[in-house]
Amino acid sequence: MFLQSQEFTIPTEMHDYPEWHKGRENYALWYIEIHQPELIDYLNQFRQDFSNYLLQPNLRQFHITVFICGFLKQDFIQYDDDFSQAQFEQQITQLKNINFKTFKLSTGQVKSFDSALFVEILDTENSLSKIRKVFSSCHQEIAALDYCPHITLGLYQATFESEQIFKEISAIRQKTFEISMDHLTFGLYKAKSLQGELYPVYQYKFSQDNDKPALFQEQNTCCN
């Protein structure tokens, strides 16, 4: 998972992955949007500094993935990684029952998975783990790896020596930013668009009552 000394990065190839999406279009997840201009500038600078290493183009907004749901389906579930309207509403109900309050996260160091460069996210109160536990009670997450909160800077476009990546990271001046969390976003991206844009579908605001979500009506508005 994490890039180790004396290893090599794993490149991502820019092509369609039909064996994964099986003709399905919309892949859904819960995530945290990044809106702070100073933080976005900081992250964009890293993307620029590592542009020779990272796959292009990358249109996906900076975000923190909280829970991966799977392929969004309006009706019947066909595959193990499908996710239905009913399961979404169950997650909303559980969030309301817990009544999460606002909390804070902070950025840590720039690090590397074997396939991607990222900025680590520090969650001293384990708030994200608590939210993920709620989601997991309604639906098994579609993920093969242990959860590590982070902001992805990009996927590697070729095979590089790990020492080369570590040297580049150590040469850059790094900062810490605080992120105030007052809502979660449920959204999707198009499965055939590698590193494509995230489309927000629904926001769950902490410490407020929320109306019953009209998921697929909002989806049709923002994603066609």
VEXKE-354837 format. One line per 5 residues: their letters; for each residue x, y, z of N, C-alpha, C. Coordinates in nm, 2 decimals. Example, Ala and Ser with C-alpha at 12.3 -4.5 7.8 and 13.67 -1.06 7.14 Angstrom:
% residues 2
as> 1.32:-0.57:0.78:1.23:-0.45:0.78:1.32:-0.33:0.78; 1.28:-0.22:0.71:1.37:-0.11:0.71:1.29:0.00:0.79
This chain:
% residues 224
mflqs> 0.08:-0.12:0.00:0.00:0.00:0.00:0.09:0.13:0.00; 0.17:0.14:0.11:0.26:0.26:0.11:0.39:0.23:0.03; 0.44:0.33:-0.03:0.56:0.31:-0.11:0.68:0.29:-0.01; 0.76:0.19:-0.02:0.87:0.16:0.07:1.00:0.18:0.00; 1.10:0.20:0.08:1.24:0.21:0.03:1.28:0.10:-0.06
qefti> 1.35:0.13:-0.16:1.41:0.03:-0.25:1.29:-0.04:-0.33; 1.18:0.03:-0.35:1.07:-0.03:-0.43:1.05:0.07:-0.55; 0.95:0.04:-0.63:0.91:0.12:-0.74:0.76:0.15:-0.74; 0.73:0.27:-0.80:0.59:0.30:-0.81:0.52:0.21:-0.91; 0.38:0.21:-0.89:0.30:0.13:-0.98:0.22:0.23:-1.07
ptemh> 0.25:0.23:-1.20:0.18:0.32:-1.29:0.03:0.28:-1.31; -0.05:0.38:-1.34:-0.18:0.36:-1.39:-0.19:0.39:-1.54; -0.25:0.30:-1.61:-0.26:0.32:-1.76:-0.39:0.40:-1.79; -0.38:0.49:-1.88:-0.49:0.58:-1.92:-0.57:0.50:-2.03; -0.67:0.42:-1.98:-0.76:0.36:-2.07:-0.89:0.31:-2.00
dypew> -0.98:0.26:-2.07:-1.11:0.22:-2.01:-1.08:0.09:-1.93; -1.16:0.06:-1.83:-1.15:-0.06:-1.75:-1.28:-0.13:-1.75; -1.33:-0.19:-1.86:-1.46:-0.26:-1.87:-1.47:-0.38:-1.77; -1.36:-0.44:-1.74:-1.37:-0.56:-1.65:-1.41:-0.51:-1.51; -1.39:-0.38:-1.48:-1.43:-0.33:-1.35:-1.58:-0.27:-1.36
hkgre> -1.60:-0.18:-1.45:-1.73:-0.11:-1.45:-1.85:-0.19:-1.51; -1.81:-0.29:-1.60:-1.91:-0.38:-1.66:-2.03:-0.30:-1.73; -1.99:-0.18:-1.78:-2.09:-0.10:-1.85:-2.17:-0.01:-1.76; -2.14:-0.01:-1.63:-2.21:0.08:-1.54:-2.14:0.22:-1.54; -2.22:0.32:-1.51:-2.16:0.46:-1.53:-2.12:0.53:-1.41
nyalw> -2.20:0.53:-1.30:-2.18:0.62:-1.19:-2.13:0.55:-1.07; -2.01:0.59:-1.02:-1.95:0.53:-0.90:-1.96:0.63:-0.79; -2.02:0.58:-0.68:-2.06:0.67:-0.57:-1.97:0.66:-0.44; -1.96:0.77:-0.37:-1.88:0.77:-0.25:-1.92:0.89:-0.16; -1.89:0.88:-0.03:-1.90:0.99:0.06:-1.77:1.05:0.07
yieih> -1.76:1.19:0.07:-1.63:1.25:0.07:-1.64:1.39:0.13; -1.53:1.45:0.16:-1.52:1.58:0.22:-1.47:1.68:0.11; -1.54:1.78:0.08:-1.50:1.88:-0.02:-1.39:1.97:0.04; -1.29:2.01:-0.04:-1.19:2.10:0.00:-1.22:2.24:-0.07; -1.25:2.34:0.01:-1.28:2.47:-0.05:-1.19:2.58:-0.01
qpeli> -1.10:2.56:0.09:-1.01:2.66:0.13:-0.91:2.71:0.02; -0.92:2.83:-0.02:-0.83:2.87:-0.13:-0.68:2.85:-0.11; -0.64:2.88:0.02:-0.49:2.87:0.05:-0.45:2.72:0.04; -0.54:2.63:0.09:-0.50:2.49:0.08:-0.51:2.44:-0.06; -0.60:2.48:-0.14:-0.61:2.44:-0.28:-0.49:2.49:-0.36
dylnq> -0.44:2.61:-0.33:-0.32:2.66:-0.40:-0.20:2.58:-0.36; -0.19:2.54:-0.23:-0.08:2.46:-0.18:-0.08:2.32:-0.25; -0.20:2.26:-0.26:-0.21:2.13:-0.33:-0.18:2.14:-0.48; -0.23:2.24:-0.54:-0.20:2.26:-0.68:-0.05:2.28:-0.71; 0.02:2.34:-0.61:0.16:2.36:-0.63:0.23:2.23:-0.63
frqdf> 0.19:2.14:-0.54:0.25:2.00:-0.54:0.22:1.93:-0.67; 0.10:1.94:-0.72:0.07:1.88:-0.85:0.16:1.93:-0.96; 0.19:2.06:-0.95:0.28:2.12:-1.05:0.42:2.07:-1.03; 0.47:2.07:-0.91:0.60:2.02:-0.88:0.63:1.88:-0.92; 0.52:1.79:-0.91:0.54:1.65:-0.94:0.47:1.62:-1.08
snyll> 0.45:1.72:-1.16:0.38:1.70:-1.29:0.45:1.59:-1.38; 0.58:1.58:-1.37:0.66:1.48:-1.45:0.63:1.34:-1.40; 0.58:1.32:-1.28:0.55:1.19:-1.23:0.41:1.15:-1.23; 0.32:1.24:-1.24:0.17:1.21:-1.22:0.10:1.21:-1.36; 0.00:1.12:-1.36:-0.08:1.10:-1.48:-0.17:1.22:-1.51
qpnlr> -0.17:1.25:-1.64:-0.25:1.37:-1.68:-0.34:1.32:-1.79; -0.46:1.39:-1.80:-0.51:1.50:-1.72:-0.57:1.45:-1.59; -0.58:1.54:-1.49:-0.65:1.51:-1.37:-0.75:1.62:-1.33; -0.87:1.59:-1.36:-0.98:1.69:-1.34:-1.05:1.67:-1.21; -1.01:1.57:-1.13:-1.09:1.54:-1.00:-1.05:1.65:-0.90
qfhit> -1.16:1.70:-0.84:-1.13:1.80:-0.73:-1.06:1.74:-0.61; -0.99:1.82:-0.54:-0.93:1.78:-0.42:-1.04:1.74:-0.32; -1.02:1.63:-0.25:-1.12:1.58:-0.16:-1.06:1.48:-0.07; -1.14:1.45:0.04:-1.10:1.34:0.13:-1.21:1.23:0.12; -1.17:1.12:0.07:-1.27:1.01:0.07:-1.30:0.96:0.21
vficg> -1.43:0.95:0.24:-1.47:0.90:0.37:-1.52:0.75:0.36; -1.60:0.72:0.26:-1.65:0.59:0.24:-1.69:0.56:0.10; -1.64:0.45:0.04:-1.67:0.41:-0.10:-1.79:0.32:-0.10; -1.89:0.37:-0.17:-2.02:0.29:-0.18:-2.03:0.19:-0.29; -1.99:0.23:-0.41:-2.00:0.14:-0.52:-2.08:0.21:-0.64
flkqd> -2.12:0.12:-0.73:-2.19:0.17:-0.85:-2.34:0.20:-0.81; -2.38:0.32:-0.84:-2.51:0.37:-0.81:-2.62:0.31:-0.89; -2.72:0.24:-0.83:-2.83:0.18:-0.90:-2.96:0.23:-0.85; -3.06:0.25:-0.94:-3.19:0.30:-0.90:-3.28:0.18:-0.86; -3.25:0.07:-0.92:-3.34:-0.05:-0.90:-3.27:-0.17:-0.83
fiqyd> -3.26:-0.28:-0.91:-3.21:-0.40:-0.85:-3.06:-0.40:-0.84; -3.01:-0.48:-0.74:-2.87:-0.50:-0.72:-2.83:-0.62:-0.80; -2.73:-0.61:-0.89:-2.69:-0.72:-0.97:-2.55:-0.77:-0.93; -2.46:-0.68:-0.89:-2.32:-0.71:-0.86:-2.29:-0.68:-0.71; -2.19:-0.73:-0.66:-2.15:-0.71:-0.52:-2.11:-0.56:-0.50
ddfsq> -2.07:-0.49:-0.60:-2.03:-0.36:-0.58:-2.13:-0.26:-0.63; -2.26:-0.30:-0.64:-2.37:-0.21:-0.67:-2.42:-0.14:-0.54; -2.48:-0.03:-0.55:-2.52:0.05:-0.43:-2.66:0.11:-0.47; -2.76:0.09:-0.38:-2.90:0.13:-0.41:-2.94:0.25:-0.34; -3.06:0.30:-0.38:-3.12:0.42:-0.32:-3.16:0.38:-0.17
aqfeq> -3.21:0.26:-0.15:-3.25:0.21:-0.02:-3.13:0.21:0.08; -3.02:0.17:0.03:-2.90:0.16:0.11:-2.85:0.31:0.15; -2.86:0.40:0.05:-2.83:0.54:0.07:-2.92:0.60:0.18; -3.05:0.57:0.18:-3.14:0.63:0.27:-3.11:0.57:0.41; -3.07:0.44:0.42:-3.04:0.38:0.55:-2.92:0.45:0.61
qitql> -2.82:0.49:0.53:-2.70:0.56:0.58:-2.74:0.70:0.63; -2.83:0.77:0.56:-2.88:0.90:0.61:-2.95:0.88:0.74; -3.04:0.78:0.75:-3.11:0.76:0.88:-3.02:0.73:1.00; -2.91:0.65:0.97:-2.82:0.63:1.08:-2.74:0.75:1.12; -2.70:0.84:1.02:-2.63:0.96:1.05:-2.72:1.05:1.14
kninf> -2.85:1.06:1.11:-2.94:1.14:1.19:-2.95:1.08:1.33; -2.95:0.95:1.34:-2.97:0.89:1.48:-2.84:0.92:1.56; -2.73:0.93:1.51:-2.61:0.96:1.58:-2.59:1.11:1.61; -2.64:1.19:1.51:-2.64:1.33:1.53:-2.49:1.39:1.55; -2.41:1.36:1.45:-2.27:1.41:1.46:-2.26:1.56:1.46
ktfkl> -2.17:1.61:1.54:-2.14:1.75:1.55:-2.02:1.79:1.46; -2.00:1.92:1.44:-1.89:1.96:1.36:-1.76:1.93:1.43; -1.65:1.91:1.35:-1.52:1.87:1.40:-1.42:1.93:1.31; -1.29:1.91:1.35:-1.18:1.96:1.27:-1.08:1.85:1.23; -1.02:1.86:1.11:-0.92:1.78:1.07:-0.80:1.87:1.04
stgqv> -0.68:1.81:1.01:-0.57:1.89:0.97:-0.48:1.81:0.87; -0.41:1.88:0.79:-0.32:1.81:0.69:-0.19:1.78:0.76; -0.13:1.67:0.71:0.00:1.63:0.76:0.10:1.64:0.65; 0.18:1.53:0.64:0.29:1.53:0.55:0.25:1.48:0.41; 0.33:1.52:0.31:0.31:1.46:0.18:0.38:1.32:0.18
ksfds> 0.31:1.22:0.14:0.36:1.08:0.14:0.32:1.01:0.01; 0.35:0.89:0.00:0.32:0.81:-0.12:0.27:0.67:-0.10; 0.16:0.64:-0.16:0.12:0.50:-0.18:0.21:0.45:-0.29; 0.20:0.32:-0.32:0.28:0.27:-0.43:0.23:0.31:-0.57; 0.10:0.36:-0.57:0.04:0.40:-0.69:0.00:0.55:-0.70
alfve> 0.02:0.62:-0.59:-0.03:0.76:-0.59:0.04:0.84:-0.48; 0.05:0.97:-0.52:0.11:1.07:-0.42:-0.01:1.13:-0.35; 0.01:1.16:-0.22:-0.10:1.21:-0.14:-0.05:1.30:-0.02; -0.14:1.37:0.04:-0.12:1.45:0.16:-0.20:1.38:0.27; -0.13:1.34:0.38:-0.20:1.27:0.49:-0.30:1.36:0.56
ildte> -0.40:1.30:0.61:-0.50:1.38:0.69:-0.50:1.33:0.84; -0.49:1.42:0.93:-0.48:1.39:1.07:-0.62:1.41:1.14; -0.66:1.30:1.20:-0.80:1.30:1.26:-0.78:1.26:1.41; -0.74:1.36:1.49:-0.71:1.32:1.63:-0.83:1.27:1.71; -0.95:1.31:1.67:-1.07:1.27:1.75:-1.13:1.14:1.69
nslsk> -1.07:1.08:1.59:-1.12:0.96:1.52:-1.27:0.98:1.47; -1.30:1.10:1.43:-1.43:1.13:1.38:-1.47:1.06:1.26; -1.37:1.05:1.17:-1.40:0.98:1.04:-1.42:0.83:1.06; -1.35:0.77:1.16:-1.37:0.63:1.19:-1.51:0.61:1.24; -1.56:0.70:1.32:-1.70:0.69:1.38:-1.80:0.70:1.27
irkvf> -1.78:0.79:1.17:-1.87:0.80:1.06:-1.87:0.68:0.97; -1.75:0.63:0.95:-1.73:0.51:0.86:-1.80:0.39:0.93; -1.80:0.38:1.06:-1.86:0.27:1.13:-2.01:0.27:1.11; -2.07:0.39:1.11:-2.21:0.41:1.08:-2.25:0.36:0.94; -2.17:0.41:0.84:-2.19:0.36:0.71:-2.18:0.21:0.69
sschq> -2.08:0.16:0.75:-2.05:0.01:0.74:-2.17:-0.07:0.80; -2.24:-0.02:0.89:-2.36:-0.09:0.95:-2.47:-0.11:0.85; -2.47:-0.03:0.74:-2.57:-0.04:0.64:-2.53:-0.10:0.51; -2.40:-0.10:0.49:-2.35:-0.14:0.36:-2.20:-0.17:0.37; -2.15:-0.29:0.32:-2.01:-0.32:0.32:-1.94:-0.23:0.22
eiaal> -1.83:-0.17:0.27:-1.76:-0.08:0.18:-1.69:-0.15:0.07; -1.68:-0.09:-0.05:-1.62:-0.14:-0.17:-1.47:-0.09:-0.16; -1.39:-0.16:-0.09:-1.25:-0.12:-0.08:-1.17:-0.24:-0.03; -1.05:-0.25:-0.09:-0.96:-0.37:-0.06:-0.86:-0.34:0.04; -0.83:-0.21:0.07:-0.72:-0.17:0.15:-0.77:-0.11:0.28
dycph> -0.68:-0.11:0.38:-0.72:-0.04:0.51:-0.74:0.11:0.48; -0.83:0.17:0.56:-0.86:0.31:0.54:-0.75:0.40:0.59; -0.71:0.49:0.51:-0.61:0.59:0.54:-0.66:0.73:0.49; -0.71:0.82:0.58:-0.76:0.94:0.53:-0.65:1.03:0.46; -0.68:1.08:0.34:-0.58:1.15:0.27:-0.64:1.24:0.16
itlgl> -0.56:1.32:0.10:-0.60:1.40:-0.02:-0.51:1.35:-0.13; -0.56:1.29:-0.23:-0.48:1.24:-0.34:-0.43:1.36:-0.43; -0.30:1.36:-0.46:-0.24:1.46:-0.55:-0.24:1.41:-0.69; -0.23:1.28:-0.71:-0.23:1.22:-0.84:-0.18:1.08:-0.84; -0.21:1.01:-0.95:-0.17:0.88:-0.98:-0.03:0.88:-1.06
yqatf> 0.05:0.78:-1.03:0.18:0.78:-1.11:0.16:0.74:-1.25; 0.23:0.80:-1.34:0.21:0.78:-1.49:0.31:0.68:-1.54; 0.41:0.64:-1.46:0.52:0.55:-1.50:0.58:0.49:-1.38; 0.67:0.40:-1.40:0.74:0.33:-1.29:0.87:0.42:-1.25; 0.87:0.46:-1.12:0.98:0.54:-1.07:1.04:0.47:-0.95
eseqi> 1.17:0.49:-0.93:1.23:0.44:-0.81:1.18:0.52:-0.69; 1.15:0.45:-0.58:1.10:0.51:-0.46:1.19:0.62:-0.40; 1.32:0.60:-0.41:1.42:0.70:-0.36:1.41:0.83:-0.43; 1.38:0.82:-0.56:1.36:0.94:-0.64:1.24:1.02:-0.59; 1.13:0.95:-0.56:1.01:1.02:-0.51:1.04:1.08:-0.38
fkeis> 1.10:1.00:-0.29:1.13:1.05:-0.15:1.22:1.17:-0.16; 1.31:1.17:-0.25:1.40:1.29:-0.26:1.33:1.41:-0.30; 1.24:1.40:-0.39:1.16:1.51:-0.44:1.07:1.56:-0.32; 1.01:1.47:-0.25:0.92:1.52:-0.13:1.00:1.59:-0.03; 1.12:1.54:0.00:1.20:1.60:0.11:1.25:1.74:0.07
airqk> 1.26:1.77:-0.06:1.31:1.90:-0.11:1.21:2.01:-0.10; 1.08:1.98:-0.07:0.97:2.08:-0.08:0.93:2.12:0.06; 0.91:2.25:0.07:0.87:2.31:0.20:0.72:2.27:0.22; 0.69:2.22:0.34:0.55:2.17:0.36:0.49:2.26:0.47; 0.35:2.27:0.47:0.27:2.34:0.56:0.16:2.25:0.62
tfeis> 0.10:2.31:0.73:-0.01:2.24:0.79:-0.14:2.33:0.78; -0.25:2.27:0.74:-0.38:2.34:0.73:-0.48:2.27:0.82; -0.57:2.35:0.88:-0.68:2.30:0.95:-0.80:2.30:0.86; -0.88:2.20:0.87:-1.00:2.19:0.79:-1.12:2.17:0.88; -1.21:2.27:0.88:-1.34:2.27:0.96:-1.44:2.18:0.89
mdhlt> -1.50:2.09:0.96:-1.59:1.99:0.90:-1.73:2.02:0.95; -1.82:2.07:0.86:-1.96:2.09:0.90:-2.06:2.01:0.81; -2.01:1.94:0.71:-2.10:1.86:0.63:-2.02:1.75:0.56; -2.09:1.65:0.52:-2.03:1.55:0.43:-2.10:1.56:0.29; -2.03:1.52:0.19:-2.09:1.52:0.05:-2.10:1.38:0.00
fglyk> -2.22:1.35:-0.05:-2.24:1.22:-0.13:-2.23:1.26:-0.27; -2.15:1.19:-0.35:-2.14:1.23:-0.49:-2.09:1.11:-0.57; -2.06:1.13:-0.70:-2.02:1.03:-0.79:-1.92:1.08:-0.90; -1.86:0.99:-0.96:-1.78:1.02:-1.08:-1.81:0.92:-1.19; -1.79:0.95:-1.31:-1.81:0.87:-1.43:-1.70:0.76:-1.44
akslq> -1.74:0.64:-1.43:-1.65:0.52:-1.42:-1.56:0.52:-1.55; -1.60:0.56:-1.66:-1.52:0.56:-1.78:-1.42:0.68:-1.79; -1.43:0.77:-1.70:-1.35:0.89:-1.71:-1.24:0.88:-1.60; -1.12:0.83:-1.63:-1.02:0.82:-1.54:-0.97:0.95:-1.48; -0.98:0.97:-1.35:-0.94:1.09:-1.28:-1.04:1.20:-1.32
gelyp> -1.16:1.17:-1.36:-1.26:1.26:-1.40:-1.33:1.34:-1.28; -1.41:1.44:-1.31:-1.47:1.53:-1.21:-1.56:1.45:-1.12; -1.57:1.50:-0.99:-1.66:1.46:-0.89:-1.79:1.54:-0.91; -1.91:1.47:-0.91:-2.03:1.54:-0.91:-2.10:1.53:-0.78; -2.12:1.64:-0.70:-2.19:1.63:-0.57:-2.34:1.61:-0.60
vyqyk> -2.40:1.52:-0.52:-2.54:1.48:-0.53:-2.62:1.53:-0.41; -2.56:1.51:-0.30:-2.63:1.54:-0.17:-2.53:1.58:-0.06; -2.57:1.67:0.02:-2.49:1.72:0.14:-2.56:1.68:0.27; -2.49:1.62:0.36:-2.55:1.60:0.49:-2.48:1.70:0.59; -2.55:1.79:0.64:-2.49:1.89:0.73:-2.50:1.85:0.87
fsqdn> -2.39:1.86:0.94:-2.39:1.82:1.08:-2.47:1.92:1.17; -2.52:1.87:1.28:-2.59:1.95:1.38:-2.71:2.02:1.32; -2.77:1.97:1.22:-2.89:2.03:1.16:-2.98:1.91:1.12; -3.11:1.94:1.12:-3.21:1.84:1.07:-3.20:1.85:0.92; -3.21:1.73:0.85:-3.21:1.72:0.71:-3.34:1.67:0.65
dkpal> -3.38:1.72:0.54:-3.50:1.67:0.47:-3.46:1.53:0.42; -3.56:1.46:0.39:-3.54:1.33:0.33:-3.47:1.35:0.19; -3.36:1.29:0.16:-3.29:1.31:0.04:-3.36:1.26:-0.09; -3.36:1.35:-0.19:-3.41:1.30:-0.32:-3.29:1.27:-0.41; -3.23:1.16:-0.39:-3.10:1.13:-0.45:-3.10:1.13:-0.60
fqeqn> -3.19:1.06:-0.66:-3.18:1.04:-0.80:-3.23:1.16:-0.88; -3.33:1.24:-0.82:-3.37:1.36:-0.88:-3.25:1.45:-0.89; -3.17:1.47:-0.78:-3.06:1.56:-0.79:-2.95:1.50:-0.88; -2.93:1.37:-0.88:-2.83:1.32:-0.97:-2.86:1.35:-1.11; -2.98:1.34:-1.16:-3.02:1.37:-1.30:-2.99:1.51:-1.33
tccn> -3.00:1.60:-1.23:-2.98:1.74:-1.26:-2.83:1.77:-1.28; -2.75:1.71:-1.20:-2.61:1.75:-1.20:-2.52:1.67:-1.29; -2.56:1.56:-1.34:-2.47:1.46:-1.40:-2.50:1.44:-1.55; -2.61:1.49:-1.60:-2.64:1.46:-1.74:-2.56:1.55:-1.83
